[in-house]
């Protein structure tokens, strides 16, 4: 599957995290849960390519799980630096 499949997967993943902003999972979890209906037709390489693209774009971020596995989630809102009060 080429660019069209990657774009489709990215669209599906963005919709998933819009509906579930707290979602956080490994590639296998994304395939088995986030893309549940499509998991039989979309290859792992396509999902990896789609996720990598979303990470580069800042739409997903990588996190390390307690066992060292890589997890993917929506970016956490950045806190502005605290201002000193005088």
Residue, then its C-alpha position, 0 to 999 in steps of 0.5 A: x500500500x502506498x501514499x493513499x493508504x498512509x493518508x487514510x490511516x493518518x486520517x483515521x488516527x487523527x479522528x481516533x485521537x479527536x474522539x479519545x484525546x487521552x488515548x495512548x498505545x503502542x503500534x500493536x495497540x494502535x493496529x488492534x484497537x485504534x484501527x480495529x475495523x481496518x486491521x485485517x487490510x492495513x499492513x504494519x508497515x503502513x501504520x508505522x509510516x502513518x504514525x511516523x508522519x504524524x509524529x514528524x508533524x506534531x500530531x502525535x508524540x512518542x512517549x516511553x512506557x514503564x517497560x521501555x516500549x514506545x507509546x504514541x499519544x496526542x501531544x500534551x498541551x504545553x504549559x506556559x513558563x511560570x511568571x515571577x510575581x513581584 
